[in-house]
């Protein structure tokens, strides 16, 4: 089958009018900005990636329309670009795509078109990569059996430009012989599942059944669903997901029944500058979509209507968000916990042990290009999931929308994220480890504490189970300087153990998940207590000269 749903032909965007499917496949030819905007608003073109690329073609048309004798009227072309970007507010892809191509307007229509065609080609590659990563994850979570997958709305080549996201994942799984059947939500009120997804699945030869939206939870309860696969219109920094109305209720049902709930979307759907789903503008559509269908009234005249086009699923209900880069957001430790809640739970436990006294210490979890970290100046014994700050991993700055301030020690966490593959960091002040680091690290350069012949060494994640050299960093008053020292050292020493000391300050540990980071910190404190009681350790400088032996 022809895998492209958007084609540029002699000055016009050509696509399938999705309103006619499945009974009528009619071509839609759009050669004016108003026509493109109207097609997006009336859902003749729909799906976040698809409307993004259609919007980019709209900017091409605008540039052509406002070019006279080779000179572009940039003001008018950019004004049309603004109108296009505002056509639908919830999906981030539309604004993203328009922003990308409008930068080429001054160079003329050919430059805008070239950028848009590049984007079109990228979309197919991106979707295939995301779908492959998602299929791999599904088979890891649901191994060794043909799968019964539930999907919602339409996420195939009609909603993108090629191949699809969640439906693309179904296509990959089907090619692997891993699909038993797909359960398709009809997706009220406009029946994108019934009209479009069933059409695409039939076209691809994938076995499927159609169901009413309200039967999905019962299908899970009766063992007819192994996994839920959906797309997204926007994913915020903390992993909240805006998608077609009805997605949230599916996520709640999936969590209750212990079923993986996986979101598949391109990176362009992620919005790292939006902190949480509370900031998403949810589009509400016309009452006519609810009070009737196909020109037939189904409710009394004058009935008031609530018709949101989307809902926002909290990140705590999302097993994983998968893009072309792989898994970029995952429920902590494979469960269904929002990172903030898991962080708060662990922080309270460490506080009770005296390792995060008062407001000291912090914990973070990486969420792609950002990290969720405990806020500054808060008692760790009273911490809640609402006391978190989302920061950029690249420069430690908080993103817009945070109600708390990040700690200066955030730079220690982001240093570990930039220099290693860490997904979680624990920075605490346990007494034995802090005391030992203070005795061993009174220097203006990085020193090392060598510990040998304890069984607990195995729990620190080093390469030698019998001995470990743990770096001890100077405790500079300027905390970002500590972070810079740590990043430089870890970058230069990729085999360094995932634990470190800061002299007179505390310890930092990291790992693949929050539990592993915490366990390594606990293990290091236990090991330091053994060392303190037995004296079996050495401290040495950067050039391997022995600085101290025993506890003298």
N, C-alpha and C positions, 0 to 999 in steps of 0.2 A: 504494500500500500504506500501511497505518497505520505511521507512522514512530516511534511511541512504544512502548517495551517495558515501561515502568513507569507505572501509572495508580493514582491515589488514588480509591477509591470507597467512600463511606459508612463511614469508619472503618477501612478495610482497604487494604493494598497489593495490587494485582492485577497479575500478570505472567505471562509464558509460562514453564512449567517446562521449562528447557533440557535436562533429562535425557531427555525424551521425543522430542526432535527427532532426525532429520527425519521420522520415520514417524508421530509422534503430536503434534499441537499441542494441548496441554492447559493450561487456565488454572490458575494457582496463586493462591489467595486467602489472604493472610497478615494475621491480625488480633491476633496476640500477639507479644511480644518474642521468646519462645523460637522461634516459628515463623520469624521473620525471621532469627535467628541460624542456625537449622538450615538454612534455604534457602541461606544464604551458604556455610556449611561443607560442605554436600553438593553444591555447585555447581549447584543448581537455578537460582540467580542467580549469575552469574560475570562477570568482566571488571572491571577496576579502577574505571572511572567508575560502572558499574552498581551494584557493591556499595557504593560510597560513597553514592549516592543512596538505595539500599535501606536502608542503615544510618540515614540521616537520617529516612526514614519510620519506621524502628523507634523512633527517639527520639520521634516524634510519638505512636506507639502507647503507648510507655512513659508519656509525659506524660498521655495520656488515662486510662490504667489507674490512675495514681496521683493523680488529681484527684477530690476529694470535696467536693460543695457549693461548687464553684468555687475550692477551695484546693488547690494542688499540693503534694504531699509531695516536695519537691525532693531530699531525700537519697535516697529510693528511685528516683526518676526518673533521677537522675545515676548511681546505681549500675547501673541497666540500661544507661545510655549507655556506661559503662565496659565492660560485658560485650559490647555490640555492637561497640565499637571494637576489641576484642581477638579478634574472631571469626576474622580472618585477618591474619597479621602483616606479610606482605611488601608488599602494595599500600598505598601511602601514602594513597590517596584515601579509604579507609574512615575512618581516624582523622581526616583533614582534614575530611570532611563532618560527622562526628559532632561534632567540636570546634566547627564553625561553628554548627550548629543548637542545640547544648546551651546556648549562651549565652542562648537565648530561653526556656528552660524556666520560669524564674521568672515570665515574662509569661503563661504558660498555653499550652495545646495549640494554640489558634488561631494564636498567634505563631510557634510552632515549625513548624506546617504551612505558614504563609505563607512562612517562610524556605526551607523545603524545596521548595515549589512554585517559588519564585524560582530555586533551584538547578537544578531540573529544566528550567525554561525556558532557563536559561543554558547548560546542557549541550548542547542542540541547537545553539544559536548558536555556542558554542565549537568544537564538533566540525566544523561546516561551515567555520568560519574556518580552523582548523588544516588540514583536508583541502584547502582551496583553496590555502593557502600551500604545502603539500607537493606538490600537483599542479603548481604553478608551478615548484617546484624540480626535480621529476622531469623536466619538459619542458626545463628549462635544461640539465640534465646529459645527457639522452638526447633530443636534438632531432630533429625532421624524420623521425620514423618511428613506425609503430604499435608499441606496447610489449608485450613479454613480461615480466610482473611475477610474482615469486614472493612469496607471503605465508604466514604461519605463525599457527597458532591461530585465534582468532576476535576480530575487532576492529570488528564492525559494530554495528548498533542493539541487538543482544542484549547486547553487552559494554559498551555505554554506555547512554544512555537513548534516543538518537535519532541517526540518520545514520551514526555510526561515525567512527573515526580512520583507520587504514590502509585499511579497507574504504571508508570515506567518501572517501578519496583516490582509490580505484579508481572509485568512482561519479562523481566529478568528471571524472576522465580519460576514463571511458566516455562521459559526456555531451559531451565535446570530440571524440569520435571517435578517441581516442588509444590505445585498448586493442586489441591483437590477441588476447591470451589471458592468463589468470591461472593460474599453477600453484599449487595449494593443497596445502600439507603436510597430511597426515592428522592430525598432532600427537598422538602417543602420550603417555600411555597411554589418555586418555579421548576421543581422536579429535574434539577440538573443530573442527578443520579439516574433517574428513570429514563430521561430523554437522551443524555449524552454518554454517561459512563457505560450503560449497557450496550449502546451502539459501538463504542470503541472496543469494549471487551469482546463483543461478537466479531468485530472486524479482525481482532487479533487472535481469535480462536481460543479464548480463555473461558473455561466453564464458569457460569455465574448464576445467581438467583437474585431477584429483586424483592425488597421488603419495604414495608412502611417504616418510617423513622422510629415510631414508638415501639416497634417490635425488636429493636436492636438489643436492648438490655435483656430481654427475655431470651433472645438467641444466645447471649453470653451465659445466662443462668442455666440454660439447658445444654451447655457443652458444644455449641455449634460454631464457636469462634475461638481461634487460637491466638489471633493478633489483630490489632486495629492499625490501619495505615491511612493517614490523611495528609493533605497538603497544608499550606499556610499562606496568609496574606501579609502577615507581619510577625516577626519574632523579636521581642524586646531583649534588652541586655540580660535580664534575669531569667530568660527562658519562657516567659509568658507568650502564648500563641494566639493571635487573632486569625480566625478561619470562619468558614461558612457557618451560619447559625445552626446549632445542633451538635457542633463539635464538642462543646463543653460537657453536655450531658453524656455523650459517648465516653469521654475521658473519666467522668465520675463512675460510670458503670464498669468500665474496664478496670479501674483501680479496685473497686469493690470485689470484682471477680478474679483479681490477680492476673489480668491479661495485659501483655505489653501494648503500649499505646505509643506509636512511633510517628513522628512528623517528618516529612520529606520535603525539602524546599531548597532553592538555590541560595547562595550567599547573599544575593541582592535582596532577598526577603528579610534578612536579618537587619535590625536597626539598633546598633550598639549605642546610639546617642539617646535612645529612649529607655529610661530606667526600668519601668514596669508596665504591665498592661493597663494600669489605671490611667495612663496618659494617652491611650489610643482613642482616637475619635471613631466611634462606631456609626457607620452610615445607616440611616433609617430610610426605607423605601416606601413607595406609594401604597395606600390602602387597597387599591384595586388588585394588587397581587394576592391579597388574602381573602377578600370578600367574594371572589369569583375566580373562575379559571376557564380559559378558552372561550371567553365571551358569555359564560353562563354564570349568573349570580348564585352564590351558595350561602349568603348571609342576608339578613333583612337590610333593606336600604337604610342608610344612616348609621350603621354599626361602626363604633369607633374601633381603631385598629392599632396594635403595637407590632411593628414589622421591622425589627433590626435585621440587616443583611448579614451581620457577623456576630460572633460572641468571642470572648477572650478566655482561653483555658489557662489557669495558673500553671506555672512551670512545675509545681510539685506533683501535678498529675501526669506529666509527660515523661515517659520512659526515656526517650531520646529525641533530639532534633538532629537530623542528618542532612548535610549539604554535600556539595562536590568535594569538600575538604575532609569528609568523614563525619564522625560523631562530634558535634560542636557543643552540645549541651546534653547532659545525662543526669538522670536522677541519682542523687548521692548514694554510693555503694550499691547501685543496682536496685534500690527501693524506689519509693515514690515520695521522697522528701525533697522539698525545696532546700537548696543549700543553706539559706538563712536559718531555717528551723533546726537542721542537723548541726550547724555551727553552734547555735545557742545551746542545744542539748549537751554537746561535748564541753563547751565552755563552762557551763554550770557544774558539770562533773569535775573538771579540773580545778575550779574555784574551791569546791568542797574539800579537795585534797591539799589545798594551800599552794597550788602551783600557779594560780592566776589571782594573786591577792588583790583585793580592791579593784582598781581599774586596770591593773597591769596585764600585759600579754594580749595576744590577738591570734585569731584563726581565720583562714581564708580558703575559698574553693575557687578554682579557675572555671570560668564559663566562656571559653573561646578567647576572644580578644579582650575580655574583661575578667575581673575577679570580684567575688562577693566577700567582704571582710568586715569584721566587727568594728563598730564605730568607736570614736575616741571619747575618753572620759566617762565610760559607762562601767558600772559594777558588773563583773562577769557572773556574779551570783544571781543577778536579776535580769540577765540578758534575755531578750526575746527575738523572734525572727524579724521583727520590725526595726531592730536596732542595727541593721547592716548598712554598709555603704558599698556601692558598685564603683569600681575604679578601672581605669584603662591600664592594661598590663604594660603597654608601651612606655608610659611616662608617669604612672602612679596617680594621675589626676582623676578626681571624681567626675562621673558623668552627670549631666543635667538631671535634676529631679530628686537628688538625694536630700533627705531631711537631716542627716547626720554628717559630721565631718570625719574624714578618715584619720587614723593615727599617723604620726610621723614614721612609725615603724612599718607602715605600708610598703616603704621602699625596700625593706628586707624581703618581704613576700614577693614583690614583683621582680626583684633581682633573681630569685630562685626560679620564677616562671619563665623569665627571658633566657636564662642560661641552661635550664634543664627541661625535661619533659614532665615536671611536676604538675599534678592536678589539684593538690591540696597542700597547705603549709600550716604548721602549728608552731607558734613562737611563745614560749612560756618561761617561768622563773622558778623552777624547782630548786630546793635548797642545796642538795648535794652536788648537782651538776653545776650550779652557779658558783658555789664555793670552790670547786675543783678548777673551774675555768679561771677564776680570779687568781688562784695561786699559780696557775701554769701560764698565764697569758699577759703578765705585766710588761708589755712591750709596745712599741709603736709600729711593729710589723706583724704579719701573720706568723704565729708559732703553731706548734702541733702537740697534741697529747696522744701518746702511743699507749694503747691498752692491749694486753696480750693474755691469752690462756684462760679466758672466761667463756663459758657456754653462751652467755647472753650476747656476745659479740655477733652471733649469727642473726640476731634480730634487728641489727642496725642496717642491713642491706648493703654491706660492703662486699668487696670481691674476695677477701681472705677471711674465712670463718674463724681463724685462730688469732688474728691480730688486726688492729685498726688504728690508723693515724687520723685523728679528728682535728681539723683546723680550729685555732682559737684566734678570733679577730679582735683588734683593738676596739675599745668602747668609746668612739668619738662622740663628743657632745652634739655634733652635727650628724644626726641619724642618717640622712641620705648618703653621707660619706661612708658609713658602714655598709649600706646597700651597694654602693659602687665598688667597695673592696670585695664584697661577696660575689657580685656578678663577674668581676674581672677574674677572680680566683676560679670560680666554677667554669667559666668559659675556657680558661687555660688548662683546667684539669677535669676533663669530662668524666673520668673514672672516680672522682672524689665521692666519698660516702654521702648519703643523703641526710646527714646531720652535721651540726656545727655548734661551736661555742662562741659567745661574745663575752670577753673578759669583764667581770664585775656586773654582768647584765643578765644573761640567761642563755637559753639554747633554742635552736631552730631545727625542725625536722620536716621533711616533705615526703610525698609518695604519690602513688597512682590514684589514691582516693583518701578521703578524710580519715577513715579508720586506720589505714596503713600509716599515715603521717602521725596520728596520735599514738599508735602502738610503738613507733620508733622513738618518739619522745619519751614515752613511759619506760621503754627498754633502756634508753640512755641514762635516765635518772636512776634506775635500779642498778645499772652497771657502775655509775659513779658512787653510789652508796657502798657497793662492794669494794671499790677501789679505796674509798675513804677509810673503810674498816680494815683493809688488809695492806694498803700502801703499794700495791703492785701496779705501777704505771711509770712512764717516763714522759718528761716534757722536753721538747727540743725545738730549736729555732729553724729559720728558713733554710739554713745551710747544714742541717743535720747535727749541729753541735749540741751535746747534751746540756740542758739548762738546769735540770733538777731531777733527782731520783728519789723515790719514796715520798714521805710526807714531811720531810725536814723543812 
